[in-house]
């Protein structure tokens, strides 16, 4: 398998990790923290807003099976890319909409996708998603990995994560792994 990586932040990583792990051609999704100012931050430190990290997922994918553009289409459909430092009731810089690119080609394609969506008035407001090169990435603590599947009874999972998963399933069922 020829694999590539992209790191995406669209609010709480619990919400987007489960969705991307369902997509055909994606082999691994790891919740973590990116582009902050503190080495090896804890979840508590990131949530305090003092580390400047974004909650993200690192996505490993096979571009022969799922295109980078398709990954971006899913990303923009499953979160609100028009709010600064906020997703629903989750407020803080750790919840910013961010695409952390691995190379210039990804940067160009991500910026093109944002322009395309803005020009098409795909959202009521302009997209504020940040596109930047990776400064750093740290995997989140083990209990954050596969959080939804391991904590389906959690109230946040039932009220927030499950709704995002349903939205994804309604619009992207054709992308599901067999």
Buried (B, 14 or more C-beta within 10 A) or exposed (E): EEBBBBBBBBBBBBBBBBBBBBBBBBEEBBBBBBBBEBEEBBBEBBBEBBBBBBBBBBBBBBBEBBEBBBBBBBBBBBBBBBBEBBBBEBEBBBBBBBBBBBEEEBBEBBBEBBEEBBEEEBEEEEBBBBBBEBEBBBEBEEEBBBBBEEBEEBEBBEEBBBEBBEBBEEEBEEBEEE
